[in-house]
Amino acid sequence: MIMKNTLLIHVLLGGIMISSCQNEQSTETILSKTGLRDKIRGGWAGQVIGCTYGGPTEFSFRGTMIQDYTPIAWDSTRMEWYYRNAPGLYDDIYMDLTFVEVFENEGMDAPASSHARAFANAAYSLWHANQAARYNILHGIDPSASGHWENNPHADDIDFQIEADFAGLMNPGMINSSSLVCDRVGHIMNYGDGWYGGVYVAAMYALAFVTDDMEYLVTEALKTIPAESEFHQCIADVIRWHRQYPGDWKRTWFETERKWSSDVGCPDGVFEAFNIDAKINAAYIVIGLLYGEGDFGKTVDISTRCGQDSDCNPASAGGILGAILGYDRIPGYWKQGLDRVEDMDFRYTTISLNDVYDMSYRHALFMIEKNGGEVLEEEVVIPLEEPVPVRFEKGFEGHFPVGKIDVAWGSNRLLPEGPAAYTFSFEGKGFVVKGGVQKEDPSLEDRVLVVEVFIDGELHEEALLPTLHRTRRHDLTWKYNLTDKPHEVKLRWKNPQEGYHVQVDRVLVYGSRPVDQTLHRP
């Protein structure tokens, strides 16, 4: 339930009217249709603004903050320049639009299979959990399992977290309804903490329609996440550190890095400064929201300066705050140039910002009625929901990074005219082989190379490896939940072809317990 004294602010700021008496818990919110549309527009616009602002710094600052003296440009040309010259920046938005369009075409009960099919066959490039899921869907894995960590080594990555905005915007105030949408869509590409990132972001968007108390928003939304999860614990720590250091976001950033920056899942981030893990990037969103104190520019700037995925995080923070403020109250300085792109379709889509403003508004009206609210002539009655935690799930349970094997240049290529096999040994319970397949000449046709993977002499799989970038397998092969003991793995290229090669870059090794580095100190 939302407390009445929390919502009184909105009578002045957002046009929300509450019929209950003060200090009583309210079960509904009355919002003008104009106010509803304004908040939806603010959510989408804020996302585009935040993404654009952080674009130049994306993954340029890994494990370090962006210092105050480092300039980040902003003017009326920024959004149009990216739209025309680097449209891939807006994967945050056009990925959302894939799911919005499925709902638009098939209705609000569109199944996960429809979303998976649309996303897997879309023309845009993908990375990490999204690309692993695309490969899985195209190779017959069910959408409910394509994000599972045993099928997707990137299950804890940020992917659904940056794509879940639509679920909150179509469920104003209806936090559990947004979680149900996230369950249907988010497990296509993520699991565990990776899925929780999307559930949490969507919950904050849903609450953005009914409160502007930032600490209340981030705390109430966290009730949708199981307390035993590391995602919940990480965000709870950020909220606690904000209370402890209310004027120093950098201190909270340092505490977050110290405790929560060790990646376990992503094969590109383990043993590296690169960190695309959902929970720590969600922490940067929350740091921006709490320390931004409702100031749009301050919010997106802090979320950006936390580093790592520094376009996606201010996009989420800017979108959530944009929904709180509404489009009209986002400062003009930050909307400069927005009017130049609102009628431009996002690359790979036939949808513009103006289109999605209308789509999301229609979807929100439908969901309000579906969940027992009312759509009246000039206003909507939104049923408020007590947040219910989604089910607990944990990726990579019992798996800890214990080592890596860097493959020497010259021995890392499986060639048709030479050695077409690579063998390695390790002690542990799991491994991921990083690498890829390539054409020696870009003019050659794309093919599917087949690599047999033997574990301890038994065939584990025939890895099908497309050379086409859009349908590639993100990692060559992997296996978790082995018996923790010495193993030998052999990769053999089954169909060698002139002009192509298979490249092995490194092997990531997992054990059943974390390495205690104090044992190795002199």
C-alpha positions in Angstrom: 0.0 0.0 0.0 1.1 3.6 -0.6 0.8 6.0 2.4 -1.4 9.0 1.8 1.1 11.4 3.4 3.6 10.3 0.9 1.3 11.1 -2.0 0.1 14.5 -0.9 3.1 16.1 -2.7 1.7 15.0 -6.0 -1.4 17.0 -5.6 0.8 20.0 -6.4 3.4 18.3 -8.7 1.6 15.7 -10.8 -2.1 16.2 -10.6 -2.7 13.0 -8.6 -5.8 13.0 -6.5 -6.3 10.7 -3.5 -9.7 10.1 -2.0 -8.6 8.5 1.2 -8.1 10.3 4.5 -4.6 11.4 5.6 -2.5 8.8 7.3 -4.7 6.0 6.0 -3.4 3.6 3.5 -4.8 4.1 0.0 -5.7 1.3 -2.3 -6.0 3.4 -5.4 -4.7 6.5 -7.1 -6.7 8.9 -9.4 -4.6 10.4 -12.1 -5.7 12.6 -15.0 -5.3 11.1 -18.4 -3.2 14.1 -19.3 -1.0 13.4 -16.3 -0.7 9.7 -17.2 0.4 10.5 -20.8 2.8 13.2 -19.6 4.5 10.7 -17.3 4.7 8.0 -19.9 6.3 10.5 -22.3 8.7 11.6 -19.6 9.8 8.0 -19.0 10.7 7.4 -22.7 12.2 10.8 -23.2 14.2 10.6 -20.0 15.6 7.3 -21.2 16.8 8.7 -24.5 18.3 11.7 -22.9 20.2 9.7 -20.3 21.4 7.2 -22.9 22.7 10.0 -25.1 24.4 11.8 -22.3 26.3 8.7 -21.2 27.0 7.4 -24.7 30.5 8.8 -25.1 31.8 7.2 -21.9 30.3 3.7 -22.2 32.7 1.2 -20.7 35.6 3.6 -21.0 35.8 3.8 -17.2 36.0 0.3 -15.8 36.3 0.0 -12.0 36.9 3.8 -11.7 34.5 6.7 -11.5 34.5 9.5 -14.1 36.2 12.4 -12.4 34.3 15.7 -12.0 36.8 17.6 -14.2 36.1 15.2 -17.1 33.8 17.1 -19.4 30.7 15.3 -20.8 29.3 17.3 -23.7 25.6 18.3 -24.0 23.9 20.5 -26.5 21.0 20.5 -29.0 22.8 18.4 -31.5 23.7 15.4 -29.4 20.6 13.2 -29.9 20.3 13.8 -33.6 23.9 13.0 -34.1 23.7 9.7 -32.5 20.4 8.8 -34.2 22.0 9.4 -37.6 25.6 8.3 -37.0 25.7 5.8 -34.1 22.1 4.4 -33.8 23.3 1.3 -32.0 23.7 3.4 -28.9 20.0 3.2 -28.5 19.8 -0.6 -28.1 18.3 0.2 -24.7 15.3 1.6 -26.5 14.9 -0.4 -29.6 15.1 -3.6 -27.6 12.2 -2.3 -25.5 10.3 -1.5 -28.6 10.6 -5.1 -29.8 8.5 -6.2 -26.9 6.2 -3.1 -27.1 5.4 -3.9 -30.7 4.6 -7.5 -29.9 2.1 -6.3 -27.3 0.7 -3.8 -29.9 0.3 -6.5 -32.5 -0.8 -9.5 -30.4 -2.4 -8.0 -27.3 -1.3 -7.8 -23.7 -1.4 -11.5 -23.3 1.1 -12.2 -26.0 3.1 -15.2 -25.0 6.9 -15.4 -24.3 7.3 -17.4 -27.5 6.1 -14.3 -29.5 8.5 -12.0 -27.8 11.4 -14.5 -28.2 10.7 -15.0 -31.8 10.6 -11.3 -32.5 13.8 -10.6 -30.6 15.7 -13.5 -32.0 14.9 -12.6 -35.6 15.3 -8.9 -35.4 17.9 -7.2 -37.6 19.9 -5.6 -34.9 23.2 -6.9 -33.4 23.2 -8.2 -29.8 25.7 -9.0 -27.1 26.1 -10.9 -23.9 22.9 -12.5 -22.4 20.8 -11.2 -25.3 23.0 -12.7 -28.0 23.4 -16.0 -26.1 19.6 -16.1 -25.8 19.1 -15.3 -29.5 21.3 -18.2 -30.4 19.4 -20.4 -28.0 16.0 -19.4 -29.4 17.2 -19.9 -33.0 18.5 -23.4 -32.0 15.2 -24.6 -30.4 15.7 -23.9 -26.7 12.4 -22.8 -25.0 12.1 -19.1 -24.1 11.7 -20.1 -20.4 15.1 -21.8 -20.5 17.1 -19.6 -22.9 18.2 -17.3 -20.2 19.0 -20.0 -17.6 22.6 -19.9 -16.4 23.4 -23.4 -17.5 22.3 -22.4 -21.0 23.5 -18.9 -20.9 26.9 -17.9 -19.3 25.8 -14.3 -19.3 22.6 -14.9 -17.3 23.6 -12.3 -14.6 24.4 -9.6 -17.1 22.6 -6.3 -17.4 20.6 -7.2 -20.6 17.0 -7.4 -19.3 17.7 -4.6 -16.8 18.2 -2.1 -19.7 15.1 -3.5 -21.6 12.5 -3.6 -18.8 11.4 0.1 -18.9 8.3 -0.8 -21.0 7.0 -3.2 -18.3 6.8 -0.5 -15.7 5.5 2.2 -18.0 2.6 0.0 -19.1 1.8 -0.8 -15.5 1.5 2.6 -13.7 1.4 2.0 -10.0 0.8 -1.7 -10.5 4.0 -3.1 -9.3 3.1 -6.8 -9.3 1.6 -6.6 -12.7 4.9 -5.3 -14.0 6.7 -8.2 -12.4 4.4 -10.7 -14.2 5.3 -9.1 -17.5 9.0 -9.3 -16.6 8.6 -13.0 -15.8 7.3 -13.6 -19.3 9.9 -11.6 -21.1 12.9 -11.4 -18.9 13.7 -15.1 -18.7 14.2 -15.2 -22.4 17.6 -13.7 -21.8 18.4 -13.7 -18.1 18.0 -15.6 -14.8 18.6 -14.9 -11.1 20.3 -11.5 -10.4 20.2 -10.7 -14.2 16.4 -11.1 -14.2 16.0 -9.3 -10.9 17.6 -6.2 -12.5 14.7 -5.9 -14.9 12.1 -6.7 -12.3 13.5 -3.9 -10.1 13.9 -1.3 -12.8 10.3 -2.0 -14.0 9.1 -1.7 -10.4 10.7 1.7 -10.0 9.0 2.9 -13.2 5.6 1.6 -11.9 6.1 3.5 -8.7 7.2 6.6 -10.5 3.5 7.3 -11.3 2.6 7.4 -7.6 5.5 8.9 -5.6 8.3 11.4 -5.9 9.9 10.3 -2.6 13.1 8.8 -4.0 14.2 6.8 -1.0 10.6 5.4 -0.7 10.7 4.5 -4.4 13.9 2.6 -4.4 13.1 0.9 -1.1 9.5 0.0 -2.0 10.5 -1.4 -5.4 13.1 -3.5 -3.7 10.3 -5.5 -2.0 9.7 -7.2 -5.3 13.2 -8.9 -5.1 13.8 -11.8 -2.7 15.8 -10.7 0.3 18.1 -13.7 0.1 19.3 -12.7 -3.3 22.6 -10.9 -3.8 20.8 -8.4 -6.0 18.6 -7.4 -3.0 21.5 -7.3 -0.6 23.5 -5.1 -3.0 20.8 -2.5 -3.4 19.9 -2.6 0.3 23.5 -1.8 1.0 23.4 1.2 -1.4 20.3 2.5 0.4 21.9 2.1 3.8 25.2 3.8 2.7 23.1 6.7 1.3 21.7 7.2 4.7 25.1 6.9 6.3 26.8 9.2 3.8 24.0 11.4 2.5 26.2 14.1 1.0 28.9 11.9 -0.5 27.9 9.7 -3.5 31.5 8.8 -4.1 31.8 7.2 -0.7 28.8 5.1 -1.5 30.4 4.3 -4.8 33.6 3.1 -3.1 31.7 1.0 -0.6 29.7 -0.6 -3.5 32.9 -1.3 -5.4 34.6 -2.8 -2.4 31.8 -5.3 -1.6 30.0 -6.0 -4.9 32.3 -5.6 -7.8 33.5 -9.2 -8.1 31.8 -10.7 -11.2 31.1 -14.5 -11.1 29.2 -15.2 -14.3 30.1 -13.1 -17.4 33.1 -14.7 -19.1 34.1 -11.3 -20.4 34.2 -9.7 -16.9 35.6 -12.4 -14.6 39.3 -11.6 -13.9 38.8 -8.3 -15.8 38.0 -4.7 -14.9 35.0 -4.9 -17.3 31.8 -5.4 -15.3 28.4 -5.7 -17.0 26.8 -7.6 -14.0 23.3 -6.4 -13.3 23.5 -5.8 -9.6 26.4 -3.4 -9.6 25.1 -1.4 -12.6 21.7 -1.3 -10.9 23.6 0.1 -7.9 24.8 3.0 -10.1 21.2 3.7 -11.1 20.2 3.9 -7.5 23.2 6.0 -6.5 22.1 8.5 -9.2 18.5 8.5 -8.1 19.2 9.0 -4.4 22.0 11.5 -4.7 20.4 13.3 -7.6 17.6 14.4 -5.2 15.1 14.8 -8.0 17.3 17.1 -10.1 17.3 15.6 -13.6 20.8 16.8 -14.6 22.4 15.8 -11.4 20.8 12.4 -11.5 22.0 11.4 -15.0 25.4 12.9 -14.4 26.0 10.9 -11.2 24.8 7.6 -12.7 27.1 8.3 -15.7 30.1 9.1 -13.6 29.8 5.8 -11.7 31.3 4.3 -14.8 31.1 0.8 -16.4 27.8 0.7 -18.5 27.6 4.4 -18.4 25.0 4.9 -21.1 22.5 2.3 -19.9 22.6 3.3 -16.2 21.8 7.0 -16.8 19.2 5.9 -19.3 17.4 3.9 -16.6 17.8 6.7 -14.0 16.7 9.4 -16.4 13.7 7.3 -17.5 12.6 6.7 -14.0 13.0 10.3 -13.0 11.4 11.4 -16.3 8.3 9.4 -15.4 8.3 11.0 -11.9 8.6 14.5 -13.2 6.6 14.0 -16.4 7.7 15.2 -19.8 6.7 18.8 -19.3 8.8 19.2 -16.1 12.0 17.7 -17.5 14.2 20.9 -17.7 14.4 22.5 -21.2 18.2 22.3 -21.1 18.0 18.5 -21.1 15.2 18.3 -23.7 17.1 20.5 -26.2 17.2 18.7 -29.5 14.6 16.2 -28.5 12.1 17.7 -30.9 14.4 16.9 -33.8 14.3 13.2 -33.2 10.9 12.4 -31.8 9.5 11.7 -35.3 12.5 9.7 -36.4 12.2 6.0 -36.3 14.8 4.2 -34.2 17.1 2.2 -36.4 15.9 -1.4 -37.1 12.3 -0.3 -36.3 9.4 1.6 -37.8 8.7 3.2 -34.4 9.6 6.7 -33.3 9.4 8.3 -29.8 6.1 9.9 -30.7 4.8 6.4 -31.8 5.8 4.7 -28.5 4.4 7.6 -26.4 1.0 6.6 -27.9 1.6 2.8 -27.8 2.6 2.9 -24.1 -0.3 5.1 -23.2 -2.8 2.7 -24.8 -1.1 -0.3 -23.2 -1.3 1.5 -19.8 -5.0 2.1 -20.2 -5.6 -1.5 -21.0 -3.5 -2.8 -18.1 -5.3 -0.4 -15.6 -8.7 -1.9 -16.6 -7.3 -5.5 -16.7 -6.1 -5.1 -13.1 -9.4 -3.8 -11.8 -9.0 -0.1 -12.3 -11.1 2.3 -14.2 -10.6 4.4 -17.3 -13.0 7.4 -17.1 -13.5 10.3 -19.5 -10.8 12.5 -18.1 -9.0 10.4 -15.5 -7.9 6.9 -14.6 -8.4 5.1 -11.3 -5.2 3.0 -10.7 -5.3 0.1 -8.2 -2.2 0.2 -6.0 -0.5 -3.0 -5.1 1.5 -4.1 -2.1 4.8 -5.3 -3.6 5.2 -9.1 -3.6 8.6 -10.6 -4.0 9.1 -12.7 -7.1 10.4 -16.3 -6.8 14.0 -16.8 -5.6 16.5 -18.1 -8.1 20.3 -18.0 -8.1 22.6 -18.4 -11.1 26.0 -20.1 -10.9 25.2 -21.5 -7.5 28.2 -23.3 -6.1 30.5 -22.1 -8.9 33.4 -19.8 -8.2 36.0 -18.5 -10.7 39.3 -20.2 -9.8 41.5 -19.7 -12.8 41.9 -19.1 -16.5 43.9 -20.5 -19.3 45.2 -18.0 -21.8 45.8 -19.7 -25.1 49.1 -18.7 -26.8 48.9 -17.2 -30.3 49.6 -19.8 -32.9 48.1 -22.6 -30.9 44.8 -20.9 -30.6 43.6 -21.4 -34.2 42.0 -24.5 -35.5 42.9 -24.4 -39.2 41.6 -26.6 -42.0 45.1 -27.2 -43.4 46.8 -27.8 -40.0 45.8 -28.8 -36.4 42.1 -28.9 -36.3 41.9 -29.7 -32.6 42.7 -28.0 -29.3 43.0 -29.8 -25.9 43.2 -28.4 -22.4 43.2 -29.8 -18.9 41.8 -28.2 -15.7 40.7 -29.1 -12.2 37.3 -27.8 -11.3 33.5 -28.2 -11.8 32.9 -26.0 -14.8 34.5 -24.1 -17.8 33.7 -21.6 -20.5 35.8 -21.4 -23.7 36.0 -17.9 -25.2 36.6 -17.5 -28.8 34.9 -17.3 -32.2 34.8 -18.3 -35.8 35.9 -16.2 -38.6 36.2 -15.9 -42.4 39.6 -15.2 -43.8 38.0 -13.0 -46.5 34.9 -11.0 -45.8 33.6 -11.8 -49.3 33.2 -15.5 -48.5 29.7 -16.8 -47.8 28.7 -17.2 -44.2 28.6 -20.8 -43.0 28.1 -22.8 -39.8 31.3 -24.4 -38.5 30.8 -27.5 -36.3 33.1 -28.2 -33.4 32.9 -31.4 -31.4 33.5 -31.0 -27.7 34.7 -34.0 -25.7 34.9 -33.9 -21.9 37.0 -36.7 -20.4 36.7 -38.6 -23.7 32.9 -38.4 -24.0 31.1 -36.2 -26.6 29.5 -33.3 -24.7 28.1 -31.5 -27.7 28.5 -30.6 -31.4 28.8 -26.8 -31.1 27.2 -25.2 -34.2 29.1 -21.9 -34.8 27.7 -19.5 -37.4 30.2 -17.1 -39.0 27.3 -14.6 -39.4 27.8 -12.0 -36.6 24.1 -11.5 -36.0 23.5 -15.2 -35.3 26.9 -16.1 -33.7 27.4 -18.1 -30.6 28.7 -15.7 -28.0 31.0 -18.3 -26.4 32.4 -21.3 -28.1 31.3 -23.9 -25.5 30.8 -24.3 -21.8 29.8 -26.8 -19.1 28.8 -26.3 -15.5 28.0 -28.7 -12.7 30.8 -31.2 -13.4 32.3 -33.2 -10.6 35.0 -31.1 -9.0 38.1 -33.0 -10.1 40.7 -33.0 -12.9 39.2 -33.0 -16.4 40.4 -33.0 -20.0 38.5 -31.2 -22.7 39.1 -31.6 -26.5 37.7 -29.3 -29.2 37.8 -30.9 -32.7 36.7 -29.0 -35.8 34.5 -31.5 -37.5 34.0 -29.8 -40.9 37.2 -27.9 -41.7 36.8 -25.6 -44.7 39.4 -23.5 -46.6 39.1 -19.8 -45.9 37.7 -20.2 -42.4 39.1 -20.8 -38.9 38.0 -21.4 -35.3 39.8 -19.3 -32.7 40.2 -20.1 -29.0 41.0 -17.1 -26.9 40.9 -18.3 -23.3 39.3 -20.8 -20.9 37.6 -19.7 -17.7 37.7 -22.3 -15.0 35.2 -22.7 -12.1 35.6 -24.5 -8.8 33.3 -25.5 -6.0 34.8 -23.0 -3.5 36.4 -19.5 -3.9 40.1 -19.2 -4.0 41.6 -17.9 -0.8 44.4 -15.7 -2.0 45.9 -15.4 1.5 47.2 -18.9 1.0 49.4 -17.7 -1.8 51.0 -14.8 0.0 54.6 -15.0 1.2 
